[in-house]
Amino acid sequence: MSRRSILISVLMVVFAALVSLALLLPGCAAKVRVETGERIVCTYGEVTTDTIHTIEVPAADAGKYKVVRETVICPRHKLLESLYAEAQAAIVSGDMTTARAKLAEVVKLEPQFRNAQQQIDAIDAGKTPLLDTGLLKPSSSSSSTTSPGSATTPGDSTSAPGKEPVGPVASLSHWVPAVLPGYAAAPIVADVFTLTRQYKPAPGTPTDALVVVVEQYKDATAAKNAIKHDLGSSYSANSETLTVNGRSVYFGTDWHRFAIAAWNESGVLVVIEGSSKTGDPAALKSHLTSLVTLITK
């Protein structure tokens, strides 16, 4: 064999060895580009968190990376919805002083929130503002986790005011009964995971406005935390935990006019809020408790 042939043979062996070594080294494996991270958007359209980015990883590890997309109500808009709902309840009861005060807090935080400014203008003009029956902004509150190349499409579970809810949220409708002794029920207002129903009190009831809100949480712990941290903060006066039909029911007031009875039904948060006709919300405890008993029969 010639020296040239020997040299070529040696180079081929070396090349084969290098190829084999490259296949064994993880860093030299075939790579793909994948997206990873999370994007959290408020139901009102604001992006609160966006860490989605593209990275290059070994093809065999691509399945370990995913993108989490979630839609939630951010704390600021939760507060705005609560204040706005209280304003609507005050309008129903004819208490324009409280209604205007609540609306003013809303406008201070977000001038363009729903119909708050228009309602203030009506009150200032000596008129009764047009009630906004859509207390919660209809929007997707679902969360989803997707891997690269896949996507999820949430079902349309919304319903317009005055129509019976459809989709998964319909299973919550028994918590907002169409018949509640002493009250005339308004149509249900629904979004993806929440139902709201206002009730007009009959003469002789201790309330001048009543609303029941039902919200689906991801689990019982989340619902309990909502009672403890959110409702417990807004209705911290006269707070007490009662046992009604085997449920642990939180009672609390805002000191001024409103009282609530709230409990967790395996991840479903049910809240009854009443406005005191006499301005003594603590006195509503027995009345709201009796309503809890009726609803949980």
C-alpha positions, -999 to +999 in steps of 0.1 A: +000+000+000+013+034-009+020+061+017-009+081+002-033+052+006-022+047+042-027+084+049-062+084+034-072+053+054-060+069+087-080+102+079-111+082+073-108+063+106-102+096+124-132+112+107-154+082+116-143+084+152-151+121+154-186+115+140-192+088+166-179+111+194-202+139+182-232+117+184-224+107+219-219+142+232-253+158+244-242+193+233-238+182+198-272+165+194-297+180+169-314+211+184-348+227+179-362+261+188-391+261+213-411+287+232-412+287+270-425+310+298-459+323+308-482+351+298-509+363+322-535+387+310-562+405+330-598+400+318-598+437+310-570+433+285-539+443+305-509+421+303-496+416+338-469+391+332-451+381+299-420+359+302-425+340+269-392+336+250-376+313+224-347+290+233-327+263+215-327+229+232-319+193+222-347+178+202-352+150+227-359+176+255-384+197+236-413+181+253-400+194+287-408+230+277-442+247+275-460+280+274-485+288+300-512+313+291-537+324+318-565+350+320-573+363+354-589+393+371-560+414+384-563+428+420-569+464+408-599+454+386-612+431+413-613+461+436-629+482+408-656+455+402-663+453+439-667+491+443-688+493+412-711+465+423-716+482+456-725+514+438-751+496+417-766+481+448-768+516+464-785+529+433-811+501+435-817+510+472-820+548+463-789+557+484-773+581+459-748+595+485-732+560+489-735+553+452-717+585+443-690+579+469-683+544+455-684+556+419-660+584+428-635+558+441-639+539+409-633+570+387-602+579+407-587+545+400-598+542+364-617+572+348-631+551+319-643+521+340-677+510+327-705+536+332-691+551+364-686+587+352-719+588+334-736+576+366-719+603+386-730+630+361-766+618+364-765+619+402-749+654+401-778+664+378-803+653+404-813+622+383-814+585+391-786+570+370-794+541+346-785+509+365-758+488+350-771+452+353-739+437+339-719+439+371-691+418+358-674+424+325-681+394+302-648+380+293-627+348+293-615+339+328-601+306+318-565+294+320-547+271+297-513+254+293-500+247+258-469+230+245-451+242+213-472+236+183-504+230+202-532+253+212-564+253+232-597+270+223-619+278+254-656+271+249-680+300+246-697+299+280-709+335+281-745+346+281-761+380+278-781+395+307-816+381+308-807+348+293-801+315+310-763+307+312-749+280+290-718+259+291-700+248+323-711+279+342-747+267+340-740+242+367-737+270+392-772+284+385-789+266+414-769+289+438-788+319+423-824+307+426-852+323+406-874+322+437-862+336+470-889+344+496-893+381+501-875+390+469-882+394+432-853+380+411-837+399+382-823+380+352-789+363+357-758+380+346-731+355+335-695+353+323-673+323+319-669+314+356-693+338+374-730+342+379-746+373+394-783+378+402-798+409+419-830+406+440-855+434+447-867+432+483-904+432+491-917+456+518-909+443+552-875+429+545-845+443+564-826+450+531-831+476+504-809+457+479-796+421+476-772+404+452-759+368+451-726+362+433-713+327+425-677+322+412-659+290+402-623+288+415-597+263+405-601+244+439-614+247+474-582+263+487-584+291+462-621+298+472-612+298+509-584+322+503-607+345+484-630+346+515-601+351+539-581+377+520-604+395+496-638+395+512-623+394+547-605+426+539-634+444+523-659+432+550-638+431+581-662+446+606-685+424+628-667+394+613-678+360+625-677+324+612-710+306+614-721+270+608-751+268+585-763+235+571-729+220+577-711+249+559-686+273+574-701+307+565-682+340+568-703+369+579-689+405+578-698+441+572-682+472+557-692+492+589-715+514+570-743+497+550-734+464+534-731+429+549-722+396+534-725+359+540-699+339+520-690+302+519-671+277+498-688+248+480-658+226+469-642+254+449-673+274+442-675+307+461-710+318+470-716+353+483-748+369+495-745+407+499-773+428+514-777+465+519-792+474+553-824+495+551-816+511+585-779+516+580-771+488+605-754+460+585-746+439+615-783+435+621-785+416+588-767+385+602-798+365+610-815+375+577-786+366+555-781+334+575-817+324+568-811+330+531-780+307+532-802+280+548-827+283+520-801+283+492-782+253+506-812+231+512 
